[in-house]
Amino acid sequence: MSQHRAGVIERNIWASPALFVLVAWVLFKAGEVPGAWYAYGAGWLPALAMLGWCAARRRGPGIGAVVGFGVLLIMGGLFWLNHG
């Protein structure tokens, strides 16, 4: 796999928690609270997998980790305040 393609895949995986948070938000708005928490929790999986991948390659995760985990932490706190 080319270096450019690998970089694009990594950026997309780091950004994927935002999609899980969006799905969780829609489920919260629809009143499906348990399902929303599952969707939110699933958003941690790609971010943690990428963190493990970066650690295995002995490479810093970069700004993608800050954005991915930041979205999860901020929105998780807001979800908990509203639906905890």
PyMOL commands that set and color helices and strands:
alter all, ss='L'
color gray80, all
select helices_A, chain A and resi 3-30+33-42+44-56+63-83
alter helices_A, ss='H'
color red, helices_A
deselect
rebuild
show_as cartoon
